[in-house]
Amino acid sequence: MELGVKSKTWLKGFHVLFACAWLGSALAMVLVLALKAQPNSGFQLYSVTSLLTVIDDFIIVPGAIGCLLTGLLYSVFTKWGLTKFYWIIF
């Protein structure tokens, strides 16, 4: 079963959206760590770690899961399939 053109476009759009959220939040975490590498007080340390936890729990994890699921749907419901190209399996 293959998806239509409009369905493929929507699926690809969601896949790119999830990938951008995943990558963008990972870069945001790197920037937060780079800018606050030496916290001066316990409150600053708590603030940085809680910010990193929120970014990780609410953006990175859903972005990675969404990217995985849309990628699997994209490979199952298009002509490429899951096993036609080995770099997709890898």
Distance bins in CASP14 RR format, pairs under 12 A and 6 or more apart:
PFRMAT RR
TARGET T0000
AUTHOR 0000-0000-0000
RMODE 2
METHOD distances of the structure
MODEL  1
1 7 0 0 0 0 0 1 0 0 0 0 0
1 73 0 0 0 0 0 1 0 0 0 0 0
1 76 0 0 0 0 1 0 0 0 0 0 0
1 77 1 0 0 1 0 0 0 0 0 0 0
1 78 0 0 0 0 1 0 0 0 0 0 0
1 79 0 0 0 0 0 1 0 0 0 0 0
1 81 0 0 0 0 0 1 0 0 0 0 0
2 8 0 0 0 0 1 0 0 0 0 0 0
2 11 0 0 0 0 0 1 0 0 0 0 0
2 73 0 0 0 0 0 1 0 0 0 0 0
2 74 0 0 0 0 0 1 0 0 0 0 0
2 75 0 0 0 0 0 1 0 0 0 0 0
2 76 0 0 0 0 1 0 0 0 0 0 0
2 77 1 0 0 1 0 0 0 0 0 0 0
2 78 1 0 0 1 0 0 0 0 0 0 0
2 79 1 0 0 1 0 0 0 0 0 0 0
2 80 0 0 0 0 0 1 0 0 0 0 0
2 81 0 0 0 0 1 0 0 0 0 0 0
3 9 0 0 0 0 1 0 0 0 0 0 0
3 10 0 0 0 0 1 0 0 0 0 0 0
3 11 1 0 0 1 0 0 0 0 0 0 0
3 12 0 0 0 0 1 0 0 0 0 0 0
3 70 0 0 0 0 0 1 0 0 0 0 0
3 73 0 0 0 0 1 0 0 0 0 0 0
3 74 0 0 0 0 1 0 0 0 0 0 0
3 75 0 0 0 0 0 1 0 0 0 0 0
3 76 0 0 0 0 1 0 0 0 0 0 0
3 77 1 0 1 0 0 0 0 0 0 0 0
3 78 1 0 0 1 0 0 0 0 0 0 0
3 79 0 0 0 0 1 0 0 0 0 0 0
3 80 0 0 0 0 0 1 0 0 0 0 0
3 81 0 0 0 0 0 1 0 0 0 0 0
4 10 0 0 0 0 1 0 0 0 0 0 0
4 11 0 0 0 0 1 0 0 0 0 0 0
4 12 0 0 0 0 0 1 0 0 0 0 0
4 77 0 0 0 0 1 0 0 0 0 0 0
4 78 0 0 0 0 1 0 0 0 0 0 0
4 79 0 0 0 0 0 1 0 0 0 0 0
5 11 0 0 0 0 0 1 0 0 0 0 0
5 12 0 0 0 0 0 1 0 0 0 0 0
5 78 0 0 0 0 0 1 0 0 0 0 0
6 12 0 0 0 0 0 1 0 0 0 0 0
6 13 0 0 0 0 0 1 0 0 0 0 0
7 13 0 0 0 0 0 1 0 0 0 0 0
7 14 0 0 0 0 0 1 0 0 0 0 0
7 70 0 0 0 0 0 1 0 0 0 0 0
7 73 0 0 0 0 1 0 0 0 0 0 0
7 74 0 0 0 0 0 1 0 0 0 0 0
7 77 1 0 0 1 0 0 0 0 0 0 0
7 78 0 0 0 0 1 0 0 0 0 0 0
8 14 0 0 0 0 0 1 0 0 0 0 0
8 15 0 0 0 0 0 1 0 0 0 0 0
8 70 0 0 0 0 0 1 0 0 0 0 0
8 71 0 0 0 0 0 1 0 0 0 0 0
8 73 0 0 0 0 0 1 0 0 0 0 0
8 74 1 0 0 1 0 0 0 0 0 0 0
8 75 0 0 0 0 0 1 0 0 0 0 0
8 77 0 0 0 0 1 0 0 0 0 0 0
8 78 1 0 0 1 0 0 0 0 0 0 0
8 79 0 0 0 0 0 1 0 0 0 0 0
8 80 0 0 0 0 0 1 0 0 0 0 0
9 15 0 0 0 0 0 1 0 0 0 0 0
9 16 0 0 0 0 0 1 0 0 0 0 0
9 74 0 0 0 0 0 1 0 0 0 0 0
9 78 0 0 0 0 0 1 0 0 0 0 0
10 16 0 0 0 0 0 1 0 0 0 0 0
10 17 0 0 0 0 0 1 0 0 0 0 0
10 70 0 0 0 0 1 0 0 0 0 0 0
10 73 0 0 0 0 0 1 0 0 0 0 0
10 74 0 0 0 0 0 1 0 0 0 0 0
10 77 0 0 0 0 0 1 0 0 0 0 0
11 17 0 0 0 0 0 1 0 0 0 0 0
11 18 0 0 0 0 0 1 0 0 0 0 0
11 66 0 0 0 0 0 1 0 0 0 0 0
11 67 0 0 0 0 0 1 0 0 0 0 0
11 69 0 0 0 0 0 1 0 0 0 0 0
11 70 1 0 1 0 0 0 0 0 0 0 0
11 71 0 0 0 0 1 0 0 0 0 0 0
11 72 0 0 0 0 0 1 0 0 0 0 0
11 73 1 0 0 1 0 0 0 0 0 0 0
11 74 1 0 1 0 0 0 0 0 0 0 0
11 75 0 0 0 0 0 1 0 0 0 0 0
11 76 0 0 0 0 0 1 0 0 0 0 0
11 77 1 0 0 1 0 0 0 0 0 0 0
11 78 0 0 0 0 1 0 0 0 0 0 0
12 18 0 0 0 0 0 1 0 0 0 0 0
12 19 0 0 0 0 0 1 0 0 0 0 0
12 67 0 0 0 0 0 1 0 0 0 0 0
12 70 0 0 0 0 1 0 0 0 0 0 0
12 71 0 0 0 0 1 0 0 0 0 0 0
12 73 0 0 0 0 0 1 0 0 0 0 0
12 74 1 0 0 1 0 0 0 0 0 0 0
12 75 0 0 0 0 0 1 0 0 0 0 0
12 77 0 0 0 0 0 1 0 0 0 0 0
12 78 0 0 0 0 1 0 0 0 0 0 0
13 19 0 0 0 0 1 0 0 0 0 0 0
13 20 0 0 0 0 1 0 0 0 0 0 0
13 21 0 0 0 0 0 1 0 0 0 0 0
13 66 0 0 0 0 0 1 0 0 0 0 0
13 67 0 0 0 0 0 1 0 0 0 0 0
13 70 0 0 0 0 1 0 0 0 0 0 0
13 71 0 0 0 0 0 1 0 0 0 0 0
13 73 0 0 0 0 0 1 0 0 0 0 0
13 74 0 0 0 0 1 0 0 0 0 0 0
14 20 0 0 0 0 0 1 0 0 0 0 0
14 21 0 0 0 0 0 1 0 0 0 0 0
14 62 0 0 0 0 0 1 0 0 0 0 0
14 63 0 0 0 0 0 1 0 0 0 0 0
14 66 1 0 0 1 0 0 0 0 0 0 0
14 67 0 0 0 0 1 0 0 0 0 0 0
14 69 0 0 0 0 1 0 0 0 0 0 0
14 70 1 0 1 0 0 0 0 0 0 0 0
14 71 0 0 0 0 1 0 0 0 0 0 0
14 73 0 0 0 0 1 0 0 0 0 0 0
14 74 0 0 0 0 1 0 0 0 0 0 0
15 21 0 0 0 0 0 1 0 0 0 0 0
15 22 0 0 0 0 0 1 0 0 0 0 0
15 63 0 0 0 0 0 1 0 0 0 0 0
15 66 1 0 0 1 0 0 0 0 0 0 0
15 67 1 0 0 1 0 0 0 0 0 0 0
15 68 0 0 0 0 1 0 0 0 0 0 0
15 69 0 0 0 0 1 0 0 0 0 0 0
15 70 1 1 0 0 0 0 0 0 0 0 0
15 71 1 0 1 0 0 0 0 0 0 0 0
15 72 0 0 0 0 0 1 0 0 0 0 0
15 73 0 0 0 0 1 0 0 0 0 0 0
15 74 1 0 0 1 0 0 0 0 0 0 0
15 75 0 0 0 0 0 1 0 0 0 0 0
15 78 0 0 0 0 0 1 0 0 0 0 0
16 22 0 0 0 0 0 1 0 0 0 0 0
16 23 0 0 0 0 0 1 0 0 0 0 0
16 63 0 0 0 0 0 1 0 0 0 0 0
16 66 0 0 0 0 0 1 0 0 0 0 0
16 67 0 0 0 0 1 0 0 0 0 0 0
16 70 0 0 0 0 1 0 0 0 0 0 0
16 71 0 0 0 0 0 1 0 0 0 0 0
16 74 0 0 0 0 0 1 0 0 0 0 0
17 23 0 0 0 0 0 1 0 0 0 0 0
17 24 0 0 0 0 0 1 0 0 0 0 0
17 59 0 0 0 0 0 1 0 0 0 0 0
17 62 0 0 0 0 0 1 0 0 0 0 0
17 63 0 0 0 0 1 0 0 0 0 0 0
17 66 0 0 0 0 1 0 0 0 0 0 0
17 67 0 0 0 0 1 0 0 0 0 0 0
17 70 0 0 0 0 1 0 0 0 0 0 0
18 24 0 0 0 0 0 1 0 0 0 0 0
18 25 0 0 0 0 0 1 0 0 0 0 0
18 59 0 0 0 0 0 1 0 0 0 0 0
18 60 0 0 0 0 0 1 0 0 0 0 0
18 61 0 0 0 0 0 1 0 0 0 0 0
18 62 1 0 0 1 0 0 0 0 0 0 0
18 63 1 0 1 0 0 0 0 0 0 0 0
18 64 1 0 0 1 0 0 0 0 0 0 0
18 65 0 0 0 0 1 0 0 0 0 0 0
18 66 1 0 1 0 0 0 0 0 0 0 0
18 67 1 0 1 0 0 0 0 0 0 0 0
18 68 0 0 0 0 1 0 0 0 0 0 0
18 69 0 0 0 0 1 0 0 0 0 0 0
18 70 1 0 0 1 0 0 0 0 0 0 0
18 71 0 0 0 0 1 0 0 0 0 0 0
18 73 0 0 0 0 0 1 0 0 0 0 0
18 74 0 0 0 0 0 1 0 0 0 0 0
19 25 0 0 0 0 0 1 0 0 0 0 0
19 26 0 0 0 0 0 1 0 0 0 0 0
19 60 0 0 0 0 0 1 0 0 0 0 0
19 63 1 0 0 1 0 0 0 0 0 0 0
19 64 0 0 0 0 1 0 0 0 0 0 0
19 65 0 0 0 0 0 1 0 0 0 0 0
19 66 0 0 0 0 1 0 0 0 0 0 0
19 67 1 0 1 0 0 0 0 0 0 0 0
19 68 0 0 0 0 0 1 0 0 0 0 0
19 69 0 0 0 0 0 1 0 0 0 0 0
19 70 0 0 0 0 1 0 0 0 0 0 0
19 71 0 0 0 0 1 0 0 0 0 0 0
19 74 0 0 0 0 0 1 0 0 0 0 0
20 26 0 0 0 0 0 1 0 0 0 0 0
20 27 0 0 0 0 0 1 0 0 0 0 0
20 28 0 0 0 0 0 1 0 0 0 0 0
20 59 0 0 0 0 0 1 0 0 0 0 0
20 63 0 0 0 0 1 0 0 0 0 0 0
20 66 0 0 0 0 0 1 0 0 0 0 0
20 67 0 0 0 0 1 0 0 0 0 0 0
21 27 0 0 0 0 0 1 0 0 0 0 0
21 28 0 0 0 0 0 1 0 0 0 0 0
21 55 0 0 0 0 0 1 0 0 0 0 0
21 58 0 0 0 0 0 1 0 0 0 0 0
21 59 1 0 1 0 0 0 0 0 0 0 0
21 60 0 0 0 0 1 0 0 0 0 0 0
21 61 0 0 0 0 0 1 0 0 0 0 0
21 62 1 0 0 1 0 0 0 0 0 0 0
21 63 1 0 1 0 0 0 0 0 0 0 0
21 64 0 0 0 0 1 0 0 0 0 0 0
21 65 0 0 0 0 0 1 0 0 0 0 0
21 66 0 0 0 0 1 0 0 0 0 0 0
21 67 0 0 0 0 1 0 0 0 0 0 0
21 70 0 0 0 0 0 1 0 0 0 0 0
22 28 0 0 0 0 0 1 0 0 0 0 0
22 29 0 0 0 0 0 1 0 0 0 0 0
22 55 0 0 0 0 0 1 0 0 0 0 0
22 56 0 0 0 0 0 1 0 0 0 0 0
22 59 1 0 0 1 0 0 0 0 0 0 0
22 60 1 0 0 1 0 0 0 0 0 0 0
22 61 0 0 0 0 1 0 0 0 0 0 0
22 62 0 0 0 0 1 0 0 0 0 0 0
22 63 1 0 1 0 0 0 0 0 0 0 0
22 64 1 0 1 0 0 0 0 0 0 0 0
22 65 0 0 0 0 1 0 0 0 0 0 0
22 66 0 0 0 0 1 0 0 0 0 0 0
22 67 1 0 1 0 0 0 0 0 0 0 0
22 68 0 0 0 0 1 0 0 0 0 0 0
22 70 0 0 0 0 0 1 0 0 0 0 0
23 29 0 0 0 0 0 1 0 0 0 0 0
23 30 0 0 0 0 0 1 0 0 0 0 0
23 59 0 0 0 0 0 1 0 0 0 0 0
23 60 0 0 0 0 1 0 0 0 0 0 0
23 63 0 0 0 0 1 0 0 0 0 0 0
23 64 0 0 0 0 0 1 0 0 0 0 0
23 67 0 0 0 0 1 0 0 0 0 0 0
24 30 0 0 0 0 1 0 0 0 0 0 0
24 31 0 0 0 0 1 0 0 0 0 0 0
24 32 0 0 0 0 0 1 0 0 0 0 0
24 55 0 0 0 0 1 0 0 0 0 0 0
24 59 0 0 0 0 1 0 0 0 0 0 0
24 60 0 0 0 0 1 0 0 0 0 0 0
24 63 0 0 0 0 1 0 0 0 0 0 0
24 64 0 0 0 0 0 1 0 0 0 0 0
25 31 0 0 0 0 0 1 0 0 0 0 0
25 32 0 0 0 0 0 1 0 0 0 0 0
25 51 0 0 0 0 0 1 0 0 0 0 0
25 52 0 0 0 0 0 1 0 0 0 0 0
25 54 0 0 0 0 1 0 0 0 0 0 0
25 55 1 0 1 0 0 0 0 0 0 0 0
25 56 1 0 0 1 0 0 0 0 0 0 0
25 57 0 0 0 0 0 1 0 0 0 0 0
25 58 0 0 0 0 1 0 0 0 0 0 0
25 59 1 1 0 0 0 0 0 0 0 0 0
25 60 1 0 1 0 0 0 0 0 0 0 0
25 61 0 0 0 0 1 0 0 0 0 0 0
25 62 0 0 0 0 1 0 0 0 0 0 0
25 63 1 0 0 1 0 0 0 0 0 0 0
25 64 0 0 0 0 1 0 0 0 0 0 0
25 67 0 0 0 0 0 1 0 0 0 0 0
26 32 0 0 0 0 0 1 0 0 0 0 0
26 33 0 0 0 0 0 1 0 0 0 0 0
26 52 0 0 0 0 0 1 0 0 0 0 0
26 55 0 0 0 0 1 0 0 0 0 0 0
26 56 0 0 0 0 1 0 0 0 0 0 0
26 59 0 0 0 0 1 0 0 0 0 0 0
26 60 1 0 0 1 0 0 0 0 0 0 0
26 61 0 0 0 0 0 1 0 0 0 0 0
26 63 0 0 0 0 0 1 0 0 0 0 0
26 64 0 0 0 0 1 0 0 0 0 0 0
26 67 0 0 0 0 0 1 0 0 0 0 0
27 33 0 0 0 0 0 1 0 0 0 0 0
27 34 0 0 0 0 0 1 0 0 0 0 0
27 55 0 0 0 0 0 1 0 0 0 0 0
27 59 0 0 0 0 0 1 0 0 0 0 0
27 60 0 0 0 0 0 1 0 0 0 0 0
28 34 0 0 0 0 0 1 0 0 0 0 0
28 35 0 0 0 0 0 1 0 0 0 0 0
28 51 0 0 0 0 1 0 0 0 0 0 0
28 52 0 0 0 0 1 0 0 0 0 0 0
28 54 0 0 0 0 0 1 0 0 0 0 0
28 55 1 0 0 1 0 0 0 0 0 0 0
28 56 0 0 0 0 0 1 0 0 0 0 0
28 59 0 0 0 0 1 0 0 0 0 0 0
28 60 0 0 0 0 1 0 0 0 0 0 0
29 35 0 0 0 0 0 1 0 0 0 0 0
29 36 0 0 0 0 0 1 0 0 0 0 0
29 48 0 0 0 0 0 1 0 0 0 0 0
29 49 0 0 0 0 0 1 0 0 0 0 0
29 51 0 0 0 0 1 0 0 0 0 0 0
29 52 1 0 1 0 0 0 0 0 0 0 0
29 53 0 0 0 0 0 1 0 0 0 0 0
29 54 0 0 0 0 0 1 0 0 0 0 0
29 55 1 0 1 0 0 0 0 0 0 0 0
29 56 1 0 0 1 0 0 0 0 0 0 0
29 57 0 0 0 0 0 1 0 0 0 0 0
29 59 0 0 0 0 1 0 0 0 0 0 0
29 60 1 0 0 1 0 0 0 0 0 0 0
30 36 0 0 0 0 0 1 0 0 0 0 0
30 37 0 0 0 0 0 1 0 0 0 0 0
30 52 0 0 0 0 0 1 0 0 0 0 0
30 55 0 0 0 0 0 1 0 0 0 0 0
30 60 0 0 0 0 0 1 0 0 0 0 0
31 37 0 0 0 0 0 1 0 0 0 0 0
31 48 0 0 0 0 0 1 0 0 0 0 0
31 51 0 0 0 0 0 1 0 0 0 0 0
31 52 0 0 0 0 0 1 0 0 0 0 0
31 55 0 0 0 0 0 1 0 0 0 0 0
32 39 0 0 0 0 0 1 0 0 0 0 0
32 44 0 0 0 0 0 1 0 0 0 0 0
32 47 0 0 0 0 1 0 0 0 0 0 0
32 48 1 0 0 1 0 0 0 0 0 0 0
32 49 0 0 0 0 1 0 0 0 0 0 0
32 50 0 0 0 0 0 1 0 0 0 0 0
32 51 1 0 0 1 0 0 0 0 0 0 0
32 52 1 0 0 1 0 0 0 0 0 0 0
32 53 0 0 0 0 0 1 0 0 0 0 0
32 54 0 0 0 0 0 1 0 0 0 0 0
32 55 1 0 0 1 0 0 0 0 0 0 0
32 56 0 0 0 0 0 1 0 0 0 0 0
33 39 0 0 0 0 0 1 0 0 0 0 0
33 48 1 0 0 1 0 0 0 0 0 0 0
33 49 0 0 0 0 0 1 0 0 0 0 0
33 51 0 0 0 0 0 1 0 0 0 0 0
33 52 1 0 0 1 0 0 0 0 0 0 0
33 55 0 0 0 0 0 1 0 0 0 0 0
33 56 0 0 0 0 0 1 0 0 0 0 0
34 48 0 0 0 0 0 1 0 0 0 0 0
35 44 0 0 0 0 0 1 0 0 0 0 0
35 48 0 0 0 0 1 0 0 0 0 0 0
35 51 0 0 0 0 0 1 0 0 0 0 0
36 42 0 0 0 0 0 1 0 0 0 0 0
36 43 0 0 0 0 0 1 0 0 0 0 0
36 44 1 0 0 1 0 0 0 0 0 0 0
36 45 0 0 0 0 1 0 0 0 0 0 0
36 46 0 0 0 0 0 1 0 0 0 0 0
36 47 0 0 0 0 1 0 0 0 0 0 0
36 48 1 0 1 0 0 0 0 0 0 0 0
36 49 0 0 0 0 1 0 0 0 0 0 0
36 50 0 0 0 0 0 1 0 0 0 0 0
36 51 0 0 0 0 1 0 0 0 0 0 0
36 52 0 0 0 0 1 0 0 0 0 0 0
37 44 0 0 0 0 0 1 0 0 0 0 0
37 45 0 0 0 0 0 1 0 0 0 0 0
37 48 0 0 0 0 1 0 0 0 0 0 0
38 44 0 0 0 0 1 0 0 0 0 0 0
38 45 0 0 0 0 1 0 0 0 0 0 0
38 48 0 0 0 0 0 1 0 0 0 0 0
39 45 1 0 1 0 0 0 0 0 0 0 0
39 46 0 0 0 0 1 0 0 0 0 0 0
39 47 1 0 0 1 0 0 0 0 0 0 0
39 48 1 0 1 0 0 0 0 0 0 0 0
39 49 0 0 0 0 1 0 0 0 0 0 0
39 50 0 0 0 0 0 1 0 0 0 0 0
39 51 0 0 0 0 0 1 0 0 0 0 0
39 52 0 0 0 0 0 1 0 0 0 0 0
40 47 0 0 0 0 0 1 0 0 0 0 0
40 48 0 0 0 0 0 1 0 0 0 0 0
41 47 0 0 0 0 1 0 0 0 0 0 0
41 48 0 0 0 0 0 1 0 0 0 0 0
42 48 0 0 0 0 1 0 0 0 0 0 0
42 49 0 0 0 0 1 0 0 0 0 0 0
42 50 0 0 0 0 0 1 0 0 0 0 0
43 49 0 0 0 0 0 1 0 0 0 0 0
43 50 0 0 0 0 0 1 0 0 0 0 0
44 50 0 0 0 0 0 1 0 0 0 0 0
44 51 0 0 0 0 0 1 0 0 0 0 0
45 51 0 0 0 0 0 1 0 0 0 0 0
45 52 0 0 0 0 0 1 0 0 0 0 0
46 52 0 0 0 0 0 1 0 0 0 0 0
46 53 0 0 0 0 0 1 0 0 0 0 0
47 53 0 0 0 0 0 1 0 0 0 0 0
47 54 0 0 0 0 0 1 0 0 0 0 0
48 54 0 0 0 0 0 1 0 0 0 0 0
48 55 0 0 0 0 0 1 0 0 0 0 0
49 55 0 0 0 0 0 1 0 0 0 0 0
49 56 0 0 0 0 0 1 0 0 0 0 0
50 56 0 0 0 0 0 1 0 0 0 0 0
50 57 0 0 0 0 0 1 0 0 0 0 0
50 58 0 0 0 0 0 1 0 0 0 0 0
51 57 0 0 0 0 0 1 0 0 0 0 0
51 58 0 0 0 0 0 1 0 0 0 0 0
51 59 0 0 0 0 0 1 0 0 0 0 0
52 58 0 0 0 0 0 1 0 0 0 0 0
52 59 0 0 0 0 0 1 0 0 0 0 0
52 60 0 0 0 0 1 0 0 0 0 0 0
53 59 0 0 0 0 0 1 0 0 0 0 0
53 60 0 0 0 0 0 1 0 0 0 0 0
53 61 0 0 0 0 0 1 0 0 0 0 0
54 60 0 0 0 0 0 1 0 0 0 0 0
54 61 0 0 0 0 0 1 0 0 0 0 0
55 61 0 0 0 0 1 0 0 0 0 0 0
55 62 0 0 0 0 0 1 0 0 0 0 0
55 63 0 0 0 0 0 1 0 0 0 0 0
56 62 0 0 0 0 0 1 0 0 0 0 0
56 63 0 0 0 0 0 1 0 0 0 0 0
56 64 0 0 0 0 0 1 0 0 0 0 0
57 63 0 0 0 0 0 1 0 0 0 0 0
57 64 0 0 0 0 0 1 0 0 0 0 0
57 65 0 0 0 0 0 1 0 0 0 0 0
58 65 0 0 0 0 0 1 0 0 0 0 0
59 65 0 0 0 0 0 1 0 0 0 0 0
59 66 0 0 0 0 0 1 0 0 0 0 0
60 66 0 0 0 0 0 1 0 0 0 0 0
60 67 0 0 0 0 0 1 0 0 0 0 0
61 67 0 0 0 0 0 1 0 0 0 0 0
61 68 0 0 0 0 0 1 0 0 0 0 0
62 68 0 0 0 0 0 1 0 0 0 0 0
62 69 0 0 0 0 0 1 0 0 0 0 0
62 70 0 0 0 0 0 1 0 0 0 0 0
63 69 0 0 0 0 1 0 0 0 0 0 0
63 70 0 0 0 0 1 0 0 0 0 0 0
63 71 0 0 0 0 0 1 0 0 0 0 0
64 70 0 0 0 0 0 1 0 0 0 0 0
64 71 0 0 0 0 0 1 0 0 0 0 0
65 71 0 0 0 0 0 1 0 0 0 0 0
65 72 0 0 0 0 0 1 0 0 0 0 0
66 72 0 0 0 0 1 0 0 0 0 0 0
66 73 0 0 0 0 1 0 0 0 0 0 0
66 74 0 0 0 0 0 1 0 0 0 0 0
67 73 0 0 0 0 0 1 0 0 0 0 0
67 74 0 0 0 0 0 1 0 0 0 0 0
68 74 0 0 0 0 0 1 0 0 0 0 0
68 75 0 0 0 0 0 1 0 0 0 0 0
69 75 0 0 0 0 0 1 0 0 0 0 0
69 76 0 0 0 0 0 1 0 0 0 0 0
70 76 0 0 0 0 0 1 0 0 0 0 0
70 77 0 0 0 0 0 1 0 0 0 0 0
70 78 0 0 0 0 0 1 0 0 0 0 0
71 77 0 0 0 0 1 0 0 0 0 0 0
71 78 0 0 0 0 1 0 0 0 0 0 0
71 80 0 0 0 0 0 1 0 0 0 0 0
71 81 0 0 0 0 0 1 0 0 0 0 0
71 82 0 0 0 0 0 1 0 0 0 0 0
71 88 0 0 0 0 1 0 0 0 0 0 0
72 78 0 0 0 0 0 1 0 0 0 0 0
72 80 0 0 0 0 0 1 0 0 0 0 0
72 81 0 0 0 0 0 1 0 0 0 0 0
72 82 1 0 0 1 0 0 0 0 0 0 0
72 88 0 0 0 0 1 0 0 0 0 0 0
72 89 0 0 0 0 0 1 0 0 0 0 0
73 81 0 0 0 0 0 1 0 0 0 0 0
73 82 0 0 0 0 0 1 0 0 0 0 0
74 80 0 0 0 0 1 0 0 0 0 0 0
74 81 0 0 0 0 1 0 0 0 0 0 0
74 82 0 0 0 0 0 1 0 0 0 0 0
74 88 0 0 0 0 1 0 0 0 0 0 0
75 81 1 0 1 0 0 0 0 0 0 0 0
75 82 1 0 1 0 0 0 0 0 0 0 0
75 83 0 0 0 0 1 0 0 0 0 0 0
75 84 0 0 0 0 1 0 0 0 0 0 0
75 85 0 0 0 0 1 0 0 0 0 0 0
75 87 0 0 0 0 0 1 0 0 0 0 0
75 88 1 0 0 1 0 0 0 0 0 0 0
75 89 0 0 0 0 1 0 0 0 0 0 0
76 82 1 0 0 1 0 0 0 0 0 0 0
76 83 0 0 0 0 0 1 0 0 0 0 0
76 84 0 0 0 0 0 1 0 0 0 0 0
76 88 0 0 0 0 0 1 0 0 0 0 0
78 84 0 0 0 0 1 0 0 0 0 0 0
78 85 0 0 0 0 0 1 0 0 0 0 0
78 88 0 0 0 0 0 1 0 0 0 0 0
79 85 0 0 0 0 0 1 0 0 0 0 0
80 86 0 0 0 0 0 1 0 0 0 0 0
80 87 0 0 0 0 0 1 0 0 0 0 0
80 88 1 0 0 1 0 0 0 0 0 0 0
80 89 0 0 0 0 0 1 0 0 0 0 0
81 88 1 0 0 1 0 0 0 0 0 0 0
81 89 0 0 0 0 0 1 0 0 0 0 0
82 88 1 0 0 1 0 0 0 0 0 0 0
82 89 1 0 0 1 0 0 0 0 0 0 0
82 90 0 0 0 0 0 1 0 0 0 0 0
83 89 1 0 0 1 0 0 0 0 0 0 0
83 90 0 0 0 0 0 1 0 0 0 0 0
END
